[in-house]
Amino acid sequence: MYPVDILNQRHEKFVLWVPASDALAAQPPVLVIVTTASKSDAFNEIGRFPLVHSDDKVGLWVLDPASISPPLEVGAYRYWFEIQDTSPENRGTLLVTDPFAFTVDYSKVVTSIGDSARYQPASVVKLRDSKLWACDMDGTETRRPVVPDQAMLPGNNHLVIYELPTSWAKVGNDARGDDVDVGTFTDVLALFDADSDGRRFSSVAAVRDEAILTELGINALELLPAADAKVKDEWGYATAHYCAPDYDLGSSSDLVRLVDKVHSQGVRLLTDVVMAFGHDPYSHIDFGNFHIRPDMEASNPDSYQYHSDGQLRDGYGGSPWRYVRSVQSYDPETGDGNSAVRPSWAFHHCHLARWMADFGVGGLRLDSLNNVGNYDFVRSYKEWAWQLYNARYGGATDPSKFLVIGEELSMPVSMVHRGIVNALWNEPWQGRLRAVILGESANGDNFEDTVRKLVNCTLDNLDGTHFTDGAQAVNYITSHDIEGYRKERLYNFLQSNGIWDVEKRAKLAFALLLTSVGIPMIFAGEEFADQMDRSVDMGKKQSDPVNYARKNDGGWRQALFGYVANLVKFRTKCPALGEDDTDFFHVDRSRGGRIMAWRRGRAGDEGRPPVIVVANLSDEDTPGPEYVVPNWPDKEQSGWREISQGRDVPAEWVGREPLLAWEAKIYTRWTEGA
């Protein structure tokens, strides 16, 4: 059972929700159902069956499979709904995918239709016991993942997120003639399971023989949009079928196996959701109720971005969702037959129920909130996500084990305080980090203040307010948005700025990322300084793939991975790094303020020893055999260790160790299990 009515209705009947049902009275939608033909690129059509308008649910069209004659046999079927196109580019009669399809099939063509522009991918369902069952393309019925014990999952203040696209590189060419392929859910599983070879990347030793992400120690996996996208052979933001895992990435069963594995290792699954625009069936089934053409409705406030000074919303080749509209219709959430419903709100709430129930999602990243344009809807989506999460555990939930992150690069932190989202991507952090590792200041601050705001994002005044908790800010060195000034991969950024000792600066960048206030996020491949093999002037977010073969180069990249893995494990476990308390107790102004020391964690709390970071942000090593840091907290206490090198510090050397140029040393007396 699902907490929304329409997903339960789909178990009993073929259903199509069309709020503008009066437009279909003359020509009702038709179910077109087929079977696959062995050794053929085509489908075998079984028949076409008109749907019937539900007597008590306005806008709901249904067909009981038991009414189909001759009766259907047990097995998996492909189907479409035949409708009259309602989009501004009307193309007449179309075969459209079920908007709530759990599995879609791009693999075969419809020879009886001929013109591929007139049909979309087939929906897939299984008939058994006169009911319709979710299944993979081969008819395997899907199950839900095991609900993880909350105690096993990390809290938000100790998350380290790994942002993973599935556009990866490998030696040799694929069918497109490039040295890339699409990593599937099974390939992602191999990053956590040394006994799993992967699928398309089993030829890459690091994927086949290791468990890279388990070794790295991250505790949150963020999949870039995992719902099915219109584009093929790559991940993308052109979401088309919101309830179905992406066809290129694998089946629902593949995704469930991945979820079970990461949960067994105490790793939360986050997924990216695109709700500013869609390439979905409703753009043809009922365009006017679900979508908008901003250029055709200039007087409609729904046509404009939120912080835009009159900038129209952008569909990026798709259609912006229409959020400022209410109609009298069947409510697919509650099942009420005739009530005031916002069609797009209800649709997005329903597919969220699918992902939360069937794939154990433990957090969300909402893409491009400015382009969504309606923060009332965003708030409703966030609150619905929390209701679904709380229901997963019967209401007895730990609120630190779930969050909804928004991307809004104008940084309206007030959105967090107003409860619209729980956290924001902290893009200014990226700019500060990249300035600091070059020895520059950023955003009009002097160098010292640049470092202070980098280390403690709660000091940064953004939209007249500021973050009040580290769990409200997601910090990153690099993200999938690698196009634009100083956004490219770290390796290429450093080289383009004349820095050739990439290992040293990369280690400094990760030392700052993993010890600063905020949730650190690592873009896939940065942990071993992957580089861009295509154009550095990126016009597309993911046109350069991740090359996991570089991870074990036997040299500095392998050493960097080990360094980062050590700090990731420290970040996920050390109590002081889950707190916001920060105190800069040393700024060496005799060296231009380029050597600084700060404490992370509460002072004087013997049960939770602090972390001390000492950073030399200059081109010069400290002279002589020692560098004295005055006012070292708890200097007389025993048990100090330097984390990045994994060594004990003799009592006489506490606060006196030298520093190399561009080096950060990380100290603590905390030990795991103490």
VMD Tcl script that draws the C-alpha trace (Angstrom):
set ca {
  {0.00 0.00 0.00}
  {1.05 3.57 -0.69}
  {0.09 6.74 1.20}
  {-1.41 8.20 -2.01}
  {-4.56 6.88 -3.63}
  {-3.58 6.78 -7.28}
  {-0.65 4.41 -6.74}
  {-3.01 2.00 -5.02}
  {-5.60 2.42 -7.79}
  {-2.93 1.35 -10.30}
  {-2.77 -2.06 -8.60}
  {-6.42 -2.68 -9.44}
  {-6.85 -1.06 -12.86}
  {-5.19 0.79 -15.67}
  {-5.72 4.43 -14.68}
  {-5.10 7.77 -16.31}
  {-5.69 10.98 -14.37}
  {-6.65 13.90 -16.62}
  {-8.06 16.89 -14.72}
  {-9.27 18.43 -18.01}
  {-11.59 15.51 -18.63}
  {-14.17 17.57 -20.46}
  {-11.66 17.88 -23.28}
  {-11.64 14.08 -23.62}
  {-15.39 13.53 -23.73}
  {-15.50 13.37 -27.54}
  {-12.49 11.08 -27.80}
  {-11.71 9.14 -24.58}
  {-8.18 7.89 -24.00}
  {-7.44 4.40 -25.29}
  {-5.26 1.73 -23.73}
  {-2.90 0.22 -26.32}
  {-1.44 -3.00 -24.99}
  {1.26 -5.19 -26.55}
  {3.61 -8.05 -25.79}
  {7.24 -8.40 -26.72}
  {8.16 -10.60 -29.64}
  {11.19 -12.84 -29.30}
  {14.04 -12.15 -31.72}
  {12.32 -9.02 -32.94}
  {12.72 -5.30 -32.57}
  {8.96 -4.85 -32.54}
  {5.98 -5.40 -30.26}
  {2.99 -7.62 -30.95}
  {-0.15 -5.56 -30.50}
  {-2.91 -7.27 -28.49}
  {-5.53 -4.60 -28.87}
  {-6.87 -1.14 -28.17}
  {-9.39 -0.64 -25.40}
  {-11.13 2.66 -24.56}
  {-10.87 3.78 -20.95}
  {-14.03 4.65 -19.07}
  {-14.52 7.76 -16.98}
  {-14.90 6.86 -13.32}
  {-18.42 7.43 -12.04}
  {-17.35 9.00 -8.76}
  {-13.88 10.41 -9.47}
  {-13.77 13.46 -11.71}
  {-10.93 13.26 -14.20}
  {-9.98 9.63 -13.54}
  {-10.16 7.28 -16.53}
  {-9.97 3.57 -15.78}
  {-9.98 0.12 -17.35}
  {-10.34 -3.08 -15.37}
  {-7.96 -5.67 -16.87}
  {-10.61 -8.31 -16.24}
  {-12.79 -6.58 -18.84}
  {-10.30 -7.18 -21.64}
  {-11.41 -9.92 -24.03}
  {-10.02 -12.37 -24.74}
  {-8.56 -12.48 -21.21}
  {-4.93 -11.59 -20.77}
  {-2.56 -14.33 -19.65}
  {-0.26 -14.00 -16.67}
  {2.87 -12.09 -17.64}
  {4.51 -8.74 -18.35}
  {2.92 -6.34 -20.81}
  {3.86 -3.08 -22.47}
  {1.21 -0.42 -22.88}
  {0.48 3.20 -23.77}
  {-2.40 5.60 -23.57}
  {-3.52 6.94 -26.93}
  {-4.54 10.59 -26.58}
  {-4.93 13.78 -28.59}
  {-1.88 15.96 -28.04}
  {-2.69 19.09 -26.01}
  {0.76 20.72 -26.19}
  {1.28 24.03 -28.03}
  {3.15 22.04 -30.71}
  {0.14 19.70 -31.15}
  {1.06 16.64 -33.19}
  {-2.35 14.99 -33.34}
  {-2.78 11.48 -31.97}
  {0.02 10.25 -29.69}
  {0.84 7.12 -27.75}
  {2.05 8.41 -24.37}
  {3.72 6.71 -21.44}
  {1.69 6.24 -18.28}
  {2.69 9.32 -16.21}
  {2.88 7.05 -13.14}
  {4.69 4.15 -14.82}
  {7.13 2.38 -12.51}
  {9.12 0.88 -15.41}
  {9.58 2.20 -18.95}
  {10.99 0.43 -21.99}
  {12.87 2.23 -24.76}
  {14.17 -0.98 -26.30}
  {11.73 -1.65 -29.12}
  {9.91 0.24 -31.84}
  {6.22 0.31 -32.69}
  {6.08 -0.81 -36.29}
  {2.33 -0.33 -36.51}
  {2.73 3.39 -35.74}
  {5.83 3.97 -37.78}
  {6.55 7.62 -36.97}
  {8.67 7.60 -33.79}
  {7.62 11.19 -33.06}
  {4.12 9.87 -32.36}
  {4.91 7.55 -29.48}
  {6.84 7.60 -26.24}
  {8.55 4.74 -24.38}
  {6.29 1.88 -23.40}
  {5.06 1.49 -19.84}
  {5.63 -1.95 -18.27}
  {3.37 -3.82 -15.86}
  {2.69 -7.44 -14.90}
  {-0.73 -9.08 -14.77}
  {-1.20 -11.74 -12.09}
  {-4.28 -12.83 -10.14}
  {-6.36 -10.22 -11.98}
  {-4.16 -7.49 -10.46}
  {-1.47 -5.25 -11.93}
  {1.94 -5.60 -10.32}
  {5.07 -3.47 -10.54}
  {7.80 -5.39 -12.33}
  {11.10 -5.07 -14.13}
  {11.20 -5.39 -17.90}
  {11.71 -9.15 -17.65}
  {8.60 -9.53 -15.49}
  {10.44 -9.85 -12.17}
  {8.20 -8.42 -9.49}
  {9.96 -5.81 -7.41}
  {10.29 -5.65 -3.65}
  {11.03 -2.85 -1.24}
  {14.38 -2.46 0.52}
  {14.78 -3.40 4.16}
  {13.99 -0.41 6.38}
  {17.29 0.41 8.13}
  {17.57 0.84 11.87}
  {17.76 4.58 12.49}
  {20.59 4.02 14.94}
  {22.75 2.76 12.05}
  {22.29 5.90 9.99}
  {24.42 9.05 10.32}
  {23.02 12.32 11.59}
  {23.03 15.38 9.38}
  {25.89 17.05 11.27}
  {28.14 14.09 10.53}
  {27.24 13.51 6.89}
  {29.82 13.35 4.14}
  {27.86 13.32 0.88}
  {29.24 11.74 -2.29}
  {27.63 13.31 -5.36}
  {27.65 10.69 -8.10}
  {26.83 11.08 -11.79}
  {26.80 7.85 -13.76}
  {28.68 9.16 -16.76}
  {31.95 7.29 -16.32}
  {35.00 6.64 -18.50}
  {36.80 3.43 -19.32}
  {39.50 2.28 -21.69}
  {38.15 1.51 -25.13}
  {35.26 2.91 -27.10}
  {31.57 2.37 -26.68}
  {28.99 2.29 -29.46}
  {29.11 6.08 -29.72}
  {32.82 6.05 -30.45}
  {33.81 7.69 -27.17}
  {35.78 6.42 -24.19}
  {32.70 6.70 -21.98}
  {29.79 4.60 -20.90}
  {26.94 4.87 -18.42}
  {27.54 3.41 -15.02}
  {24.47 1.46 -13.94}
  {23.02 0.89 -10.47}
  {24.97 -2.39 -10.52}
  {28.20 -0.50 -11.21}
  {27.42 1.82 -8.30}
  {26.85 -1.29 -6.16}
  {30.37 -2.39 -7.07}
  {31.71 0.83 -5.51}
  {30.40 -0.48 -2.17}
  {30.86 -4.23 -2.63}
  {34.21 -5.80 -3.49}
  {32.40 -9.03 -4.41}
  {30.32 -7.27 -7.07}
  {32.03 -6.91 -10.43}
  {29.70 -4.26 -11.74}
  {28.09 -4.42 -15.13}
  {29.42 -2.10 -17.81}
  {32.58 -1.31 -15.82}
  {33.72 -4.79 -14.84}
  {36.78 -4.22 -17.06}
  {37.95 -1.40 -14.75}
  {39.96 -3.07 -11.99}
  {39.20 -0.39 -9.39}
  {35.46 -0.98 -9.90}
  {35.63 -4.76 -10.29}
  {38.03 -5.64 -7.50}
  {37.53 -2.98 -4.84}
  {34.80 -1.22 -2.89}
  {35.96 2.32 -3.57}
  {33.27 4.21 -1.68}
  {33.38 1.88 1.30}
  {37.13 2.48 1.43}
  {36.57 6.22 1.11}
  {34.20 6.11 4.08}
  {31.41 8.40 2.87}
  {28.09 7.94 4.64}
  {25.65 9.55 2.19}
  {25.31 8.71 -1.49}
  {23.60 11.35 -3.61}
  {22.52 10.06 -7.00}
  {22.05 12.74 -9.58}
  {18.52 12.42 -10.96}
  {17.78 8.72 -10.80}
  {14.28 9.05 -12.24}
  {14.06 8.27 -15.93}
  {15.28 11.06 -18.19}
  {14.46 11.70 -21.82}
  {18.11 11.72 -22.83}
  {19.65 8.31 -23.40}
  {23.09 6.92 -22.58}
  {23.83 9.52 -19.91}
  {22.39 10.80 -16.66}
  {20.61 14.08 -17.00}
  {18.19 16.66 -15.73}
  {15.59 16.10 -18.48}
  {13.30 14.05 -16.23}
  {10.47 12.44 -18.16}
  {9.09 9.56 -16.10}
  {9.15 10.58 -12.48}
  {8.09 7.25 -10.93}
  {10.50 5.06 -12.94}
  {14.22 4.53 -12.33}
  {16.24 5.67 -15.34}
  {16.12 3.11 -18.13}
  {19.86 3.46 -18.78}
  {20.79 2.84 -15.14}
  {18.94 -0.41 -14.55}
  {15.82 -1.85 -13.00}
  {13.96 -1.16 -9.78}
  {15.37 -4.46 -8.47}
  {18.91 -3.26 -9.25}
  {18.27 -0.07 -7.34}
  {16.78 -1.93 -4.37}
  {19.90 -4.14 -4.18}
  {22.04 -1.00 -4.13}
  {19.88 0.58 -1.42}
  {20.06 -2.53 0.76}
  {23.85 -2.60 0.43}
  {24.43 1.06 1.32}
  {21.99 0.89 4.21}
  {23.80 -2.17 5.58}
  {26.93 -0.01 5.71}
  {25.21 2.89 7.46}
  {25.07 5.02 4.29}
  {22.03 7.16 3.53}
  {20.64 7.43 0.01}
  {19.87 10.92 -1.27}
  {18.48 11.64 -4.70}
  {18.23 14.70 -6.89}
  {14.77 15.84 -8.04}
  {13.97 18.17 -10.95}
  {10.69 20.06 -10.55}
  {11.29 23.30 -12.41}
  {10.46 21.65 -15.74}
  {9.74 18.25 -17.19}
  {9.76 16.22 -20.41}
  {6.88 14.16 -19.07}
  {3.70 12.72 -20.62}
  {1.50 15.42 -19.06}
  {3.08 17.96 -21.41}
  {0.96 16.19 -24.06}
  {-1.92 14.66 -22.05}
  {-3.09 17.85 -20.28}
  {-0.61 20.62 -20.97}
  {-2.68 23.53 -19.68}
  {-3.22 22.11 -16.21}
  {0.30 20.83 -15.65}
  {2.60 23.04 -17.70}
  {3.10 26.59 -18.80}
  {4.75 28.40 -21.69}
  {6.11 31.50 -19.92}
  {6.62 33.38 -23.19}
  {2.91 32.94 -23.97}
  {1.64 34.03 -20.51}
  {3.60 37.14 -19.69}
  {0.95 38.40 -17.26}
  {0.94 35.17 -15.24}
  {3.18 35.32 -12.12}
  {3.76 31.58 -12.60}
  {5.86 32.45 -15.67}
  {8.67 34.06 -13.69}
  {11.59 32.89 -11.66}
  {11.46 33.76 -7.98}
  {14.51 36.03 -7.57}
  {14.74 37.17 -11.14}
  {13.71 40.79 -11.72}
  {11.35 39.69 -14.45}
  {13.31 36.72 -15.81}
  {11.08 34.07 -17.34}
  {11.31 30.49 -16.15}
  {13.42 28.29 -18.43}
  {12.29 24.86 -19.59}
  {15.71 23.89 -20.99}
  {14.02 22.02 -23.82}
  {11.18 20.77 -21.62}
  {8.10 22.47 -20.20}
  {8.02 24.41 -16.90}
  {5.55 22.96 -14.42}
  {2.49 25.10 -13.74}
  {2.12 25.63 -9.98}
  {-0.38 28.50 -9.68}
  {-3.50 26.61 -10.71}
  {-6.28 24.80 -8.86}
  {-9.02 22.72 -10.49}
  {-11.99 20.65 -9.34}
  {-10.92 17.07 -9.81}
  {-10.27 13.70 -8.32}
  {-7.46 14.10 -5.78}
  {-4.79 11.48 -6.50}
  {-3.35 11.92 -3.02}
  {-6.43 11.54 -0.85}
  {-8.75 9.72 -3.26}
  {-11.48 12.36 -2.87}
  {-13.61 12.25 -6.00}
  {-14.18 15.97 -6.50}
  {-12.17 18.58 -4.65}
  {-9.88 21.54 -5.26}
  {-6.57 20.12 -6.50}
  {-3.34 21.70 -7.71}
  {-2.42 19.21 -10.46}
  {1.36 19.68 -10.44}
  {1.55 19.70 -6.65}
  {-0.38 16.44 -6.47}
  {1.68 14.77 -9.19}
  {4.99 15.59 -7.53}
  {3.72 14.52 -4.11}
  {2.71 11.17 -5.61}
  {6.04 10.34 -7.21}
  {7.78 11.32 -3.98}
  {5.63 8.74 -2.19}
  {6.86 6.13 -4.67}
  {10.55 6.92 -4.10}
  {10.27 7.18 -0.34}
  {8.34 3.91 -0.01}
  {10.06 1.79 -2.65}
  {13.67 3.00 -2.51}
  {14.23 4.09 1.10}
  {15.29 7.64 0.24}
  {16.96 9.29 3.24}
  {17.24 12.84 1.91}
  {16.53 14.97 -1.14}
  {18.26 17.64 -3.18}
  {15.80 19.90 -4.99}
  {17.24 21.32 -8.18}
  {17.04 24.98 -9.24}
  {14.47 26.32 -6.79}
  {14.61 29.75 -8.36}
  {13.40 28.24 -11.63}
  {10.67 26.27 -9.83}
  {9.41 29.72 -8.95}
  {6.84 28.74 -6.30}
  {8.16 28.44 -2.76}
  {4.75 27.52 -1.35}
  {4.94 24.36 -3.43}
  {8.55 23.73 -2.38}
  {7.55 24.00 1.27}
  {4.67 21.56 0.70}
  {7.03 19.09 -0.96}
  {9.50 19.35 1.91}
  {6.78 18.88 4.51}
  {5.32 15.90 2.62}
  {8.80 14.33 2.47}
  {9.05 14.65 6.24}
  {5.59 13.10 6.73}
  {6.63 10.13 4.63}
  {9.92 9.79 6.51}
  {8.21 9.94 9.89}
  {5.66 7.34 8.77}
  {8.51 5.01 7.82}
  {9.42 4.74 11.49}
  {5.93 4.98 12.94}
  {6.42 8.59 13.98}
  {9.26 7.81 16.43}
  {11.92 9.43 14.29}
  {15.26 11.07 14.88}
  {14.98 14.44 13.07}
  {18.75 14.50 12.49}
  {18.51 11.52 10.10}
  {16.67 13.20 7.21}
  {16.85 16.52 5.38}
  {15.69 18.31 2.24}
  {18.39 20.37 0.53}
  {17.62 23.14 -1.95}
  {19.76 24.58 -4.72}
  {19.25 28.32 -4.98}
  {22.48 30.01 -5.91}
  {21.38 33.52 -4.91}
  {21.67 32.07 -1.38}
  {18.36 33.09 0.25}
  {19.21 31.57 3.63}
  {15.92 32.96 4.91}
  {14.33 30.02 3.03}
  {15.82 27.74 5.67}
  {14.60 29.87 8.56}
  {11.13 30.07 7.00}
  {10.97 26.28 6.75}
  {10.86 26.09 2.95}
  {13.84 23.72 2.91}
  {16.15 22.35 5.59}
  {19.46 23.26 3.95}
  {21.00 24.97 0.93}
  {23.93 24.31 -1.34}
  {26.51 26.82 -0.10}
  {27.99 28.02 -3.40}
  {29.91 30.95 -1.86}
  {31.94 28.36 0.08}
  {33.29 26.96 -3.19}
  {34.43 30.41 -4.31}
  {36.14 31.11 -0.99}
  {37.89 27.75 -0.93}
  {39.27 28.18 -4.42}
  {40.47 31.69 -3.58}
  {42.12 30.61 -0.32}
  {44.12 27.74 -1.83}
  {45.53 30.28 -4.30}
  {46.31 32.73 -1.48}
  {43.56 35.14 -2.51}
  {40.68 36.80 -0.70}
  {37.08 36.60 -1.91}
  {33.77 38.46 -1.98}
  {35.21 41.79 -0.86}
  {36.66 40.43 2.39}
  {40.32 40.54 3.37}
  {42.20 37.26 3.46}
  {41.72 36.63 7.16}
  {37.95 37.15 6.99}
  {37.78 34.99 3.86}
  {39.31 32.12 5.84}
  {37.09 32.74 8.86}
  {33.91 32.56 6.75}
  {35.27 29.53 4.95}
  {35.86 27.65 8.19}
  {32.63 28.80 9.84}
  {29.82 29.48 7.36}
  {27.57 30.77 10.17}
  {29.67 33.98 10.07}
  {28.63 34.71 6.49}
  {25.88 37.32 6.10}
  {24.14 36.28 2.90}
  {20.62 37.68 2.39}
  {20.56 39.73 5.57}
  {20.68 36.57 7.64}
  {23.01 33.62 8.04}
  {23.17 29.90 8.63}
  {22.59 29.04 12.30}
  {23.59 25.37 12.13}
  {26.16 23.48 10.08}
  {23.47 21.07 8.90}
  {21.87 23.95 6.97}
  {24.81 24.36 4.55}
  {26.26 21.91 2.04}
  {29.86 22.85 1.25}
  {31.78 21.56 -1.76}
  {35.02 22.00 -3.64}
  {33.39 20.94 -6.90}
  {29.90 19.91 -7.94}
  {28.28 18.59 -11.10}
  {27.88 22.24 -12.14}
  {31.37 22.33 -13.60}
  {30.66 24.91 -16.28}
  {31.50 28.53 -15.58}
  {34.28 30.59 -14.03}
  {36.31 28.64 -11.46}
  {33.81 25.76 -11.44}
  {35.83 23.14 -13.30}
  {37.34 20.10 -11.62}
  {39.94 20.95 -8.98}
  {42.82 19.47 -10.99}
  {42.05 21.65 -14.00}
  {41.35 24.69 -11.83}
  {44.77 24.44 -10.21}
  {46.61 23.87 -13.46}
  {44.84 26.76 -15.17}
  {46.09 28.96 -12.32}
  {49.69 27.81 -12.67}
  {49.66 25.34 -9.75}
  {51.38 22.11 -10.77}
  {51.75 20.47 -7.36}
  {48.13 19.41 -7.43}
  {48.50 16.87 -4.63}
  {49.57 19.47 -2.05}
  {46.81 21.98 -2.81}
  {44.20 19.23 -3.15}
  {45.10 17.88 0.29}
  {44.76 21.39 1.72}
  {41.37 21.80 0.02}
  {40.09 18.55 1.53}
  {41.52 19.36 4.96}
  {39.48 22.58 4.90}
  {36.36 20.92 3.49}
  {36.32 18.12 6.02}
  {37.02 20.22 9.12}
  {34.79 23.26 8.40}
  {31.30 23.94 9.72}
  {28.72 22.56 7.28}
  {27.95 19.31 5.50}
  {30.86 18.40 3.20}
  {30.03 17.07 -0.25}
  {32.53 15.37 -2.55}
  {31.89 15.32 -6.28}
  {32.77 11.89 -7.67}
  {36.41 11.64 -8.69}
  {37.68 14.66 -6.76}
  {38.92 12.32 -4.03}
  {41.73 11.31 -6.40}
  {41.83 14.60 -8.39}
  {40.24 13.27 -11.54}
  {40.74 15.58 -14.47}
  {38.65 16.76 -17.37}
  {39.59 14.91 -20.53}
  {37.30 16.92 -22.75}
  {36.97 20.67 -23.16}
  {37.66 22.68 -20.02}
  {35.20 25.27 -21.31}
  {32.26 23.15 -20.23}
  {28.96 23.88 -21.91}
  {27.14 20.95 -20.32}
  {27.13 19.81 -16.73}
  {28.30 16.26 -17.24}
  {30.02 16.15 -20.59}
  {33.21 14.99 -18.89}
  {32.99 11.53 -17.27}
  {34.50 10.13 -14.06}
  {37.55 7.95 -14.67}
  {37.81 5.54 -11.72}
  {40.84 3.86 -13.29}
  {42.89 6.87 -12.13}
  {42.24 6.06 -8.48}
  {45.07 3.47 -8.36}
  {47.80 5.23 -10.32}
  {50.52 4.06 -7.93}
  {51.54 7.65 -7.33}
  {50.22 10.92 -5.98}
  {46.58 10.31 -6.91}
  {46.53 7.09 -4.92}
  {48.18 8.92 -2.02}
  {45.57 11.69 -2.24}
  {42.75 9.13 -2.09}
  {44.25 7.64 1.07}
  {44.61 11.08 2.63}
  {41.01 11.99 1.85}
  {39.69 8.63 3.07}
  {41.46 9.12 6.40}
  {39.88 12.56 6.87}
  {36.43 11.41 5.72}
  {36.36 8.73 8.40}
  {37.50 11.30 10.96}
  {34.80 13.77 9.86}
  {32.00 11.21 10.11}
  {32.94 10.11 13.64}
  {34.63 12.89 15.61}
  {32.03 14.64 17.83}
  {33.72 18.05 17.70}
  {33.35 18.24 13.93}
  {29.60 17.81 14.27}
  {29.38 21.03 16.31}
  {29.41 24.62 15.12}
  {31.71 26.06 17.83}
  {34.79 27.61 16.23}
  {37.49 29.80 17.76}
  {40.36 31.37 15.81}
  {43.01 31.65 18.49}
  {46.06 32.40 16.35}
  {46.62 34.63 13.34}
  {50.28 35.19 12.48}
  {50.26 38.75 11.21}
  {54.05 38.77 11.01}
  {53.51 36.53 7.99}
  {50.65 38.57 6.57}
  {48.04 36.56 8.43}
  {48.78 33.56 6.21}
  {49.28 31.16 9.11}
  {46.17 30.63 11.21}
  {45.03 28.20 13.90}
  {41.50 27.50 15.06}
  {39.61 25.23 17.37}
  {36.57 23.21 16.27}
  {34.25 22.02 19.01}
  {33.36 23.26 22.46}
  {36.11 24.49 24.75}
  {36.54 22.84 28.12}
  {34.34 19.82 27.35}
  {36.58 16.99 28.49}
  {34.11 14.40 27.23}
  {34.28 15.80 23.69}
  {37.85 16.94 23.03}
  {38.20 19.66 20.38}
  {39.91 19.54 17.01}
  {42.73 21.98 16.32}
  {43.60 22.98 12.76}
  {46.83 24.83 11.97}
  {47.16 25.97 8.36}
  {50.01 27.57 6.47}
  {48.29 29.33 3.57}
  {51.44 30.69 2.00}
  {54.22 29.74 -0.41}
  {56.85 29.52 2.34}
  {57.67 26.79 4.84}
  {57.96 27.94 8.43}
  {61.65 28.59 9.14}
  {63.68 26.42 11.47}
  {62.79 23.17 13.26}
  {59.67 24.50 15.03}
  {56.76 26.88 14.72}
  {55.18 27.99 18.01}
  {51.41 28.44 18.16}
  {50.58 30.37 21.36}
  {47.39 29.88 23.38}
  {47.03 26.24 22.35}
  {43.89 24.91 24.09}
  {44.50 22.15 26.64}
  {48.16 22.03 25.69}
  {49.08 20.36 28.96}
  {46.73 17.45 28.32}
  {48.22 14.21 27.07}
  {47.16 12.15 24.08}
  {47.45 14.63 21.21}
  {47.53 13.11 17.74}
  {47.95 14.57 14.25}
  {45.18 13.08 12.13}
  {46.24 13.69 8.54}
  {49.48 11.78 9.07}
  {48.08 9.37 11.64}
  {50.74 9.87 14.31}
  {51.04 10.65 18.01}
  {52.48 14.02 19.00}
  {54.95 14.00 21.91}
  {53.92 16.33 24.74}
  {56.93 18.57 24.21}
  {55.98 19.18 20.55}
  {52.33 20.13 21.07}
  {51.87 23.57 19.50}
  {55.44 23.69 18.21}
  {55.50 21.63 15.03}
  {56.74 23.23 11.78}
  {54.55 23.64 8.73}
  {55.30 23.24 5.06}
  {53.94 25.69 2.53}
  {50.23 25.11 1.82}
  {49.94 22.55 4.59}
  {47.21 22.05 7.16}
  {47.76 19.89 10.23}
  {44.81 18.54 12.18}
  {45.13 17.65 15.86}
  {42.86 16.14 18.48}
  {42.90 14.14 21.71}
  {39.67 12.39 20.74}
  {39.90 8.68 20.04}
  {37.12 6.57 18.62}
  {35.35 4.53 21.29}
  {36.86 6.48 24.19}
}
mol new
graphics top color blue
foreach p $ca { graphics top sphere $p radius 0.5 }
foreach p [lrange $ca 0 end-1] q [lrange $ca 1 end] { graphics top cylinder $p $q radius 0.2 }
display resetview
